[in-house]
Amino acid sequence: MKNSEIRALSLDELKQKLASEQEAFDKMKFAHAISPVENPMKIRDTRKLIARLQTELRAKELAK
């Protein structure tokens, strides 16, 4: 997901997307702990996406 796409989301959509990405990240980390995942870079990408979502969510909350 690109930064421009993240900026276009509303506050509720950001919260929903953040929750779903965090859930997916937790599942990936758990699966990776049991047996290595095919693409470990996906874990890092998901973590970075979560950070971008949190940053934009915070910016929109402060702008209110």
N, C-alpha and C positions, 0 to 999 in steps of 0.2 A: 504494500500500500504506500503510495507516494504522499509526501507532505501536503501537496495541494489537495489531495483527496481527503486527508485527515482534517485540514482546515475547513473543508466544505461541510463536514458533519456537524449536526446540532449537538447541544449539550447532552441530551438524552441518548442520542446515537453513539456519542463518544463513550458514555458510561457503559452502555450495552456492549459495544465492541471491546472495550477494555476488559470487562468481566469475561467475555468469551475467550479472548486471547490469553488471559491469565489462567483460565481453566485448561486450555490447550497446552500451555507452557508447563503447568504442573503435571499433566498426563505424560508429556514428552520426557520430562526430567525423570519421572518415576519409571517409565519404560526404558530409558537409557541406563538407569541404575541397575535394572534387572539384566538386560542384555543390550549391547550397543546398538544404537539406532543406525539405520542406513546412512543418513546424512546428518551428522552432528552439527553442521553449519546451520541447519534449520532451527536448532535450539537458540543459537546466538541471534539469528535474524528475528525470531519471535521475541526474545528479550529486548532487542533494540526497538521493535515495533511497540511493545508495551511502554517503553520509556518515552517514545514520541507521542503516544496517545496521552500519557499522563502529563506531559509537558503542555500539550495543546489544551487539555482539560483544565489545567491550572490557569493558563493564560485566559481562557474564556471566563473562568470563575472570577478572576481579578478584574476583567474588563466590565463585568456587570455593574 
